[in-house]
Structures are given as structure tokens and as C-alpha cells.
């Protein structure tokens, strides 16, 4: 036998040995099954609940969240579930996990709609939206969600101890929406798209009358309507502005603009803006 033939035989033997070893490994896996996952030890529900309370008292909110999740996972029908879900909502809110707090609040309200803690849960949910409100250059859906939640709280639980703070935050959230509309309106006006600007300013004037932007909105309506030749609409916007906010610097500017056109503020009862004048 030549050296090359001998080498070829050895190579084939090595390949067969490798295949055999692979088959043996696969057979071993099949024989003994998949590796076992370590099972979670079952802990009594009262023990888990007390541990969660201790964690909350020590402000270990993240640890408490994990313990509460374990409680729900191991004992989904325990007597502690309602309180545990309330704690979960608060703990997530406290550590700034706002989307998780909102989800926990929704789950709580779905399961316990008549709970005596419903007002508090809605308050936490509203605050979780409120905590995510960004500057007016961003999408304001979060502000709308905060407004809806606070409005629901105030409407359903007007005498709760959370209603007053909800009202204060509601004003800020509404102001945020108005600010967004004003920002877009100014952009359109600056680019000469007066009809689009007027639509935005009207939204503020008609829907967000309690916002801090109402005076400027009425001035911008005066300005933009004059720019497109709608003199009567401009006069009405200025008249409403002067009647409701006679000492406003925006009214002085609106009055001066009309003067340059040879007209003065005058209420046109046919304009939808006329209904904005306070009695």
C-alpha cells in the first residue's frame, strides 16, 4: 500500500469517527431531553405581599415591582391582588416608569371600577401622562391624554382630595395644547399662509379660552384677517379682545393695526367670534 493510499484511509476513518461522535451527542440530547429550566420556588402570598410593603416603605420601588409581579404570577387570585395592583401603579409612577404606571392603572380600573381607590388611580394615571409632556414643538397626544384623564377624575370624583391638583395640572396641559396651536399658527402666518394661520388661532380662541395664549390668539386673528381683507372679522376679534382684556398690550397692538386701516374695533354679531365676548 502506498503512502498516499494509507493517508486516504486514515482520513476516511477520522471522518467516520467525527460523524459517530456527532450522532452520539445528538442521541444523548434526545435521550435526556432539553436542559431543565430552574423552577421558581413558590412563596406564600402573604410573605410576598409583606415583602413588597417593606420594599415600598424603604423606597426600594424597583424591587417592590418585581415582588408584586411574582405575587401576581404565583397567586393570581389571592386576597392581596387589589392592593398589590394599586401598589404596582404607584411604584411604577414613583420610579418614572410612566407607560408601565398607565398600563397598571388601566388594569386596576378594568378589574376594580368601583374601588374606593379609583380616584387615586386616575390621579396617578393623569400624573403619569403629565410627567411625559414635552415642549410645544413635539406631538401633543400625551397632553390630550392627560386632559382626558384629569377631566374624568374631576367629573366623576369632584370631592376627592385629588381633584384640586388635577384642576391645576389640567390648566397647564390645556395651555400646552394652546401653545402648540399658536406655534403652528405663527409659522403659517410667517409664511403668508393666512387661512391656515387663522384656523389655528381660531382653535385657541374658541377651544382654549382659559389658556395664557388667548389674548395673543385674538390679536393674531385681527392681524391675519386684515392681511386677507376680512375687515369685519378683524374688527370683531379686536372688539372681543378689548372687551375681555381692555388692559392687554395685545389689544393696544390690535387697535393700532385697525387704526392704520381707518377702522376701529367693532363687534359683528354674525361672526362666530362674537360669542367669545364675555357678558
GUDOGU-769381 format. One line per 5 residues: number of its first residue (from 0); for each residue z, x negated, y negated of N, C-alpha, C. Coordinates in steps of 0.02 Angstrom, whole numbers, plus 50000, padded with zeros to 5 digits. Atoms other than C-alpha are relative to their C-alpha. Example, Ala and Ser with C-alpha at 12.3 -4.5 7.8 and 13.67 -1.06 7.14 Angstrom:
// residues 2
0) 50000:49955:50059:50390:49385:50225:50000:49955:49940 | 49997:50042:50059:50357:49316:50053:50037:50039:49945;
//
This chain:
// residues 279
0) 50000:49957:50060:50000:50000:50000:50000:49956:49938 | 50005:50041:50061:49953:49932:49831:50058:50016:49954 | 49946:49991:50049:50074:49912:49687:49989:50064:49959 | 50015:49940:50040:49986:50050:49588:50014:50063:50039 | 49987:49941:49959:49996:50172:49734:50076:50011:50006;
5) 49928:49995:49994:50181:50133:49756:50032:50029:49936 | 49975:49976:50064:50213:50165:49571:49986:50074:49991 | 50018:49930:50005:50121:50331:49580:50047:50044:50041 | 49954:49962:49957:50230:50389:49725:50068:50006:49967 | 49935:49998:50034:50388:50342:49631:50001:50048:49941;
10) 50004:49955:50058:50329:50437:49478:50004:50072:50021 | 49999:49931:49976:50299:50595:49579:50070:50019:50024 | 49932:49987:49977:50470:50579:49660:50047:50014:49941 | 49958:49991:50061:50551:50564:49487:49988:50068:49969 | 50015:49935:50030:50460:50720:49425:50030:50056:50042;
15) 49971:49949:49957:50514:50820:49577:50076:50003:49992 | 49928:50002:50009:50692:50761:49552:50021:50036:49935 | 49986:49968:50064:50688:50819:49369:49994:50075:50005 | 50010:49927:49991:50619:50990:49416:50058:50029:50040 | 49945:49975:49959:50752:51008:49550:50065:50005:49961;
20) 49939:49998:50041:50890:50965:49428:49999:50059:49952 | 50006:49944:50046:50824:51093:49304:50013:50066:50034 | 49991:49939:49961:50816:51228:49436:50073:50010:50017 | 49929:49997:49982:50994:51185:49489:50041:50024:49941 | 49963:49979:50060:51056:51204:49310:49990:50074:49986;
25) 50014:49929:50012:50968:51372:49289:50033:50044:50052 | 49968:49962:49947:51033:51430:49455:50075:50005:49988 | 49928:50000:50016:51207:51379:49402:50016:50050:49946 | 49988:49952:50054:51191:51482:49242:49997:50071:50028 | 50008:49933:49972:51130:51631:49342:50058:50017:50045;
30) 49946:49989:49952:51267:51608:49471:50065:50019:49965 | 49935:49989:50033:51411:51603:49348:49996:50046:49939 | 50007:49954:50056:51339:51718:49213:50004:49965:49933 | 49996:50027:50067:51343:51696:49024:50071:49976:49984 | 49933:50024:50019:51486:51598:48945:50040:50058:49971;
35) 49958:49946:50023:51629:51716:48913:50023:49990:49928 | 49975:50002:50068:51674:51757:48733:50075:50015:50002 | 49928:49992:50000:51858:51740:48699:50019:50068:49972 | 49981:49933:50021:51932:51913:48689:50055:49997:49947 | 49949:49996:50053:52033:51962:48535:50063:50032:50027;
40) 49937:49970:49976:52214:51992:48578:50016:50064:49962 | 49983:49936:50031:52268:52171:48543:50071:49995:49971 | 49936:50002:50034:52408:52181:48416:50019:50072:49982 | 49977:49933:50015:52512:52337:48390:49983:50020:49928 | 50022:49979:50067:52453:52440:48239:50055:49992:49947;
45) 49946:50007:50049:52624:52439:48155:50011:49927:49980 | 49993:50072:50014:52628:52249:48167:49946:49978:49951 | 50056:50018:50044:52456:52231:48087:50010:50031:49931 | 49990:49966:50064:52499:52357:47952:50053:49964:49959 | 49947:50035:50035:52660:52268:47907:49977:49931:49976;
50) 50027:50065:50020:52569:52101:47905:49955:50007:49939 | 50043:49989:50058:52441:52172:47785:50041:50013:49937 | 49956:49988:50057:52580:52236:47671:50031:49935:49975 | 49970:50064:50019:52664:52066:47673:49949:49956:49964 | 50053:50040:50032:52499:51982:47630:49985:50027:49930;
55) 50014:49970:50066:52470:52104:47487:50057:49983:49952 | 49943:50016:50042:52645:52076:47420:49999:49927:49976 | 50005:50071:50016:52613:51889:47423:49935:49983:49964 | 50065:50007:50034:52443:51917:47337:49951:49959:50042 | 50050:50031:49955:52352:51849:47490:49950:50055:50018;
60) 50042:49942:49991:52222:51983:47467:49944:49989:50051 | 50054:50014:49953:52083:51899:47564:50026:50003:50072 | 49970:49997:49934:52198:51877:47714:50016:50072:50019 | 49985:49930:49987:52253:52058:47698:49938:50039:50020 | 50063:49966:49984:52072:52115:47702:49982:49988:50073;
65) 50015:50016:49930:52048:52026:47868:50047:50036:50048 | 49951:49966:49958:52207:52101:47939:49986:50075:50003 | 50017:49929:50001:52157:52276:47885:49938:50015:50041 | 50060:49992:49959:51987:52253:47965:50018:49998:50074 | 49977:50004:49931:52073:52203:48126:50036:50064:50021;
70) 49965:49937:49986:52184:52357:48116:49951:50056:50014 | 50049:49946:49990:52035:52472:48098:49959:49988:50063 | 50040:50017:49941:51938:52381:48234:50038:50015:50065 | 49961:49993:49939:52079:52385:48362:50031:50070:50008 | 49966:49935:49997:52158:52552:48316:49967:50049:49950;
75) 50038:49958:50048:52026:52663:48232:50031:50068:49987 | 49970:49934:50010:52133:52819:48250:50076:49997:49989 | 49927:50007:50008:52305:52752:48207:50024:50039:49939 | 49969:49963:50055:52425:52839:48089:49998:49962:49934 | 49999:50041:50060:52407:52695:47966:49931:49997:49966;
80) 50068:50009:50025:52220:52716:47936:49989:50020:49928 | 50011:49977:50069:52227:52815:47774:50027:49949:49950 | 49970:50049:50045:52346:52694:47690:49963:49933:50004 | 50036:50064:49991:52251:52546:47763:49935:50000:49961 | 50064:49997:50036:52087:52605:47687:50012:49999:49924;
85) 49982:50004:50071:52172:52628:47519:50015:49927:49981 | 49985:50070:50012:52240:52451:47530:49937:49957:50001 | 50062:50038:49996:52069:52387:47579:49960:50006:49935 | 50035:49989:50064:51992:52465:47423:50031:49958:49945 | 49966:50038:50052:52123:52387:47310:49992:49925:50009;
90) 50004:50072:49987:52119:52216:47394:49931:49972:49982 | 50067:50022:50017:51930:52202:47377:49989:50000:49925 | 50006:49998:50073:51939:52256:47196:50038:49942:49968 | 49957:50052:50029:52079:52132:47162:49970:49931:50004 | 50030:50067:49994:51981:51982:47226:49929:49998:49972;
95) 50066:49999:50032:51823:52035:47134:49942:50013:50047 | 50054:49982:49953:51725:52091:47287:49982:50074:49986 | 50011:49932:50025:51665:52242:47190:49955:50044:50044 | 50041:49957:49955:51524:52303:47305:50040:50022:50062 | 49959:49982:49942:51646:52299:47452:50054:50051:49981;
100) 49950:49952:50024:51777:52392:47349:49968:50069:49992 | 50035:49937:50008:51649:52526:47306:49986:50033:50067 | 50013:49975:49933:51599:52543:47488:50064:50027:50032 | 49936:49979:49972:51782:52555:47540:50023:50065:49967 | 49982:49939:50036:51813:52687:47406:49960:50060:50024;
105) 50042:49946:49975:51666:52791:47465:50021:50022:50070 | 49976:49984:49933:51728:52782:47644:50065:50040:49997 | 49936:49966:50007:51901:52835:47590:49989:50072:49978 | 50011:49934:50027:51838:52983:47490:49964:50046:50050 | 50034:49961:49949:51725:53038:47633:50048:50025:50053;
110) 49952:49983:49948:51871:53038:47754:50059:50042:49975 | 49940:49967:50027:52010:53099:47639:49986:50029:49931 | 50020:49974:50066:51930:53201:47498:50057:50035:49963 | 49945:49963:50032:52090:53299:47466:50064:49958:49994 | 49942:50043:50003:52206:53149:47465:50031:50000:49930;
115) 49966:50005:50065:52336:53136:47328:49983:49934:49965 | 50020:50065:50029:52268:52959:47300:49927:50000:49978 | 50072:49997:50016:52090:53021:47265:49986:49975:49929 | 50011:50022:50069:52107:52994:47077:50004:49924:49994 | 49992:50072:50002:52166:52817:47104:49941:49964:50031;
120) 50058:50030:49966:52024:52779:47224:49938:50004:49955 | 50056:49994:50047:51896:52846:47099:50008:49951:49942 | 49986:50048:50054:51980:52740:46965:49981:49929:50021 | 50018:50066:49974:51962:52584:47073:49924:49993:50007 | 50073:50002:49993:51781:52628:47109:49967:49992:49932;
125) 50028:50006:50067:51743:52654:46925:50010:49931:49971 | 49986:50068:50025:51827:52490:46881:49957:49947:50035 | 50043:50048:49963:51725:52402:47015:49929:50000:49972 | 50065:49998:50035:51565:52462:46932:50007:49967:49931 | 49989:50025:50068:51636:52422:46760:50003:49924:50000;
130) 49994:50072:49996:51677:52245:46815:49935:49963:50011 | 50065:50032:49988:51494:52214:46855:49951:50010:49942 | 50045:49988:50056:51422:52272:46688:49983:49934:49966 | 50023:50062:50031:51317:52134:46613:49975:50015:49929 | 50024:49990:50068:51237:52110:46442:49941:50049:49999;
135) 50049:49946:50007:51113:52237:46375:49929:49978:50016 | 50068:50022:49982:50962:52129:46421:49985:50015:50073 | 50009:49988:49928:50990:52172:46606:49993:50075:50014 | 50002:49931:49978:50961:52332:46704:50070:50030:49995 | 49935:49969:50014:51099:52456:46663:50020:50054:50051;
140) 49981:49952:49949:51111:52554:46826:50075:49998:50014 | 49928:50007:49988:51286:52485:46851:50040:50039:49947 | 49967:49962:50054:51336:52559:46682:49996:50075:50014 | 50007:49929:49984:51267:52728:46735:50046:50021:50056 | 49956:49985:49944:51363:52720:46898:50073:50003:49977;
145) 49931:49999:50027:51523:52679:46803:50012:50064:49962 | 49994:49939:50038:51493:52825:46686:50008:50060:50046 | 49996:49944:49953:51463:52945:46831:50068:50003:50034 | 49936:50002:49965:51621:52888:46920:50058:50018:49955 | 49946:49983:50047:51734:52895:46768:49997:50074:49979;
150) 50008:49930:50018:51662:53064:46720:50027:50046:50055 | 49974:49962:49943:51701:53130:46894:50076:49998:50002 | 49927:50007:50001:51879:53063:46882:50031:50042:49945 | 49973:49963:50057:51909:53138:46710:49993:50075:50010 | 50013:49929:49990:51833:53304:46759:50045:50030:50054;
155) 49962:49973:49943:51924:53325:46925:50075:49988:49995 | 49929:50017:50005:52089:53242:46880:50019:49984:49928 | 49989:50013:50072:52111:53262:46691:50072:49982:49983 | 49930:50013:50014:52300:53250:46702:50027:49938:50036 | 49977:50059:49964:52307:53094:46810:50014:49943:49950;
160) 49981:50056:50043:52381:52935:46739:49942:49951:49990 | 50057:50045:50005:52211:52851:46760:49947:50027:49952 | 50052:49968:50041:52112:52974:46652:49993:49967:49932 | 50004:50028:50067:52156:52895:46484:49962:49934:49999 | 50036:50064:49997:52099:52721:46533:49928:50010:50019;
165) 50069:49985:49981:51945:52795:46615:49959:50022:49940 | 50034:49978:50061:51901:52879:46449:49982:49940:49956 | 50013:50059:50042:51917:52713:46356:49942:49959:50029 | 50053:50040:49968:51806:52623:46482:49934:50039:49999 | 50061:49959:50003:51684:52769:46480:49964:49990:49933;
170) 50029:50012:50066:51657:52743:46294:49962:49934:49998 | 50031:50066:49999:51617:52560:46323:49936:50001:50042 | 50059:49996:49957:51497:52599:46466:49943:50037:49966 | 50050:49962:50037:51407:52729:46361:49970:49957:49945 | 50023:50045:50053:51396:52604:46218:49951:49948:50028;
175) 50043:50048:49967:51316:52483:46340:49930:50029:50009 | 50065:49967:49991:51178:52607:46382:49964:50009:49933 | 50030:49991:50066:51150:52646:46199:49974:49934:49973 | 50022:50066:50023:51140:52461:46161:49935:49978:50033 | 50062:50016:49964:51006:52440:46293:49941:50037:49970;
180) 50054:49960:50031:50902:52581:46218:49982:49972:49931 | 50013:50027:50066:50921:52507:46044:49961:49934:50005 | 50033:50065:49991:50868:52335:46106:49926:50010:50015 | 50070:49986:49982:50710:52405:46184:49963:50032:49941 | 50031:49968:50058:50676:52515:46033:49982:49950:49945;
185) 50015:50052:50051:50688:52367:45914:49940:49958:50021 | 50057:50040:49974:50568:52271:46025:49934:50036:49987 | 50061:49961:50011:50439:52411:46018:49983:50004:49926 | 50012:49994:50072:50461:52433:45831:49975:49934:49972 | 50022:50066:50023:50443:52246:45803:49929:49984:50019;
190) 50069:50011:49978:50278:52250:45897:49953:50056:49977 | 50043:49949:50029:50212:52400:45800:49989:50061:50043 | 50007:49941:49956:50229:52525:45943:50052:50051:49978 | 49950:49956:50030:50317:52654:45836:50015:50062:50042 | 49983:49942:49958:50300:52806:45951:50049:49983:50056;
195) 49954:50021:49946:50385:52711:46094:50069:49984:49971 | 49936:50016:50032:50519:52648:45974:50037:50064:49982 | 49969:49936:50019:50551:52825:45909:50032:50034:50060 | 49972:49970:49939:50576:52887:46087:50066:49968:50019 | 49937:50035:49982:50709:52755:46119:50056:50016:49951;
200) 49948:49986:50050:50801:52785:45956:50024:50073:50005 | 49980:49930:49991:50800:52973:45988:50048:50008:50058 | 49954:49998:49943:50884:52945:46156:50071:49984:49977 | 49933:50020:50025:51027:52856:46068:50028:50055:49955 | 49976:49950:50048:51038:52986:45929:50020:50065:50034;
205) 49988:49935:49969:51035:53135:46047:50048:49997:50060 | 49960:50004:49939:51124:53072:46203:50062:49957:49994 | 49943:50046:50005:51244:52937:46144:50030:50003:49930 | 49976:49991:50068:51316:53009:45985:50069:49969:49987 | 49934:50031:50010:51488:52932:46015:49996:49924:50001;
210) 50007:50072:49996:51417:52757:46029:50003:49968:49931 | 49997:50037:50063:51433:52624:45895:49930:49990:49971 | 50070:50012:50021:51242:52622:45882:49969:50061:49966 | 50028:49938:50024:51220:52800:45818:49974:49993:49928 | 50022:50006:50070:51208:52753:45633:49935:49961:49994;
215) 50062:50039:50003:51077:52619:45660:49942:50039:50031 | 50053:49961:49968:50980:52735:45776:49969:50049:49950 | 50026:49953:50049:50966:52865:45637:49961:49964:49945 | 50038:50039:50049:50913:52731:45514:49931:49980:50028 | 50063:50021:49970:50781:52665:45635:49952:50059:50008;
220) 50043:49941:49997:50717:52842:45657:49969:50015:49932 | 50027:49993:50067:50698:52854:45470:49944:49949:49989 | 50047:50055:50010:50608:52687:45465:49936:50009:50041 | 50058:49995:49956:50493:52715:45615:49958:50062:49985 | 50038:49940:50017:50446:52893:45566:49961:49991:49935;
225) 50037:50015:50061:50399:52834:45393:49939:49957:50015 | 50055:50046:49983:50290:52699:45471:49940:50037:50029 | 50056:49962:49971:50185:52830:45562:49983:50062:49959 | 50017:49945:50045:50182:52954:45418:50035:50065:50013 | 49962:49939:49986:50306:53080:45487:50057:50006:49949;
230) 49953:50001:50056:50392:53103:45319:50057:50049:50011 | 49948:49949:49991:50486:53262:45363:50052:49978:50052 | 49954:50025:49949:50560:53184:45520:50043:49944:49972 | 49963:50055:50031:50610:53031:45420:50053:50027:49953 | 49952:49970:50047:50694:53139:45287:50058:50032:50038;
235) 49947:49967:49961:50789:53236:45421:50048:49949:50030 | 49958:50052:49971:50851:53078:45508:50047:49972:49947 | 49959:50028:50055:50912:53010:45341:50052:50051:49977 | 49954:49948:50022:50992:53177:45294:50059:50006:50049 | 49947:49997:49949:51089:53183:45458:50045:49939:49994;
240) 49962:50062:50007:51141:53003:45435:50047:50004:49939 | 49960:49995:50061:51201:53036:45257:50056:50051:50005 | 49949:49948:49993:51294:53194:45304:50057:49977:50046 | 49950:50020:49950:51382:53121:45457:50036:49935:49982 | 49972:50066:50015:51410:52945:45390:49982:49981:49928;
245) 50020:50010:50071:51400:52951:45199:50014:49930:49974 | 49983:50067:50025:51478:52779:45177:49968:49944:50040 | 50031:50049:49956:51370:52692:45305:49949:49957:49961 | 50050:50044:50031:51268:52541:45249:49930:50019:50024 | 50065:49979:49974:51130:52609:45361:49973:50059:49960;
250) 50024:49944:50041:51123:52767:45255:49972:49975:49934 | 50026:50028:50063:51102:52665:45096:49930:49973:50009 | 50067:50028:49987:50955:52574:45175:49949:50055:50012 | 50046:49944:49987:50879:52737:45236:49981:50035:49935 | 50012:49967:50065:50898:52815:45064:49950:49959:49958;
255) 50045:50044:50038:50813:52665:44983:49929:50002:50026 | 50067:49996:49970:50668:52674:45105:49964:50064:49978 | 50030:49936:50021:50638:52857:45063:49982:49999:49926 | 50013:50005:50072:50651:52822:44877:49935:49963:49986 | 50062:50037:50009:50510:52696:44892:49938:50043:50016;
260) 50055:49954:49985:50403:52837:44964:49999:50060:49953 | 49997:49946:50048:50452:52952:44822:50032:50064:50026 | 49966:49942:49971:50557:53068:44931:50074:49985:50009 | 49928:50008:49990:50741:53097:44968:50019:50030:50067 | 49977:49970:49937:50842:53142:45123:50000:50076:49995;
265) 50003:49927:50001:50813:53324:45167:49999:50025:50072 | 49994:49974:49932:50860:53423:45321:49944:50049:50014 | 50052:49955:49978:50713:53504:45408:50025:50037:50062 | 49970:49962:49946:50782:53644:45516:49955:50004:50062 | 50046:49997:49944:50627:53638:45625:50001:49938:50043;
270) 49996:50062:49963:50666:53461:45682:50059:50002:50049 | 49946:50003:49952:50768:53433:45839:50057:49955:49977 | 49947:50044:50026:50863:53300:45743:50051:50038:49957 | 49956:49961:50044:50936:53435:45630:50064:50022:50035 | 49941:49977:49963:51054:53491:45768:50054:49946:50006;
275) 49952:50055:49996:51138:53320:45760:50048:49999:49940 | 49956:49999:50059:51213:53360:45590:50065:50035:50017 | 49934:49973:49985:51399:53388:45608:50016:50056:49950 | 49982:49944:50044:51469:53550:45538:50058:49981:49955;
//
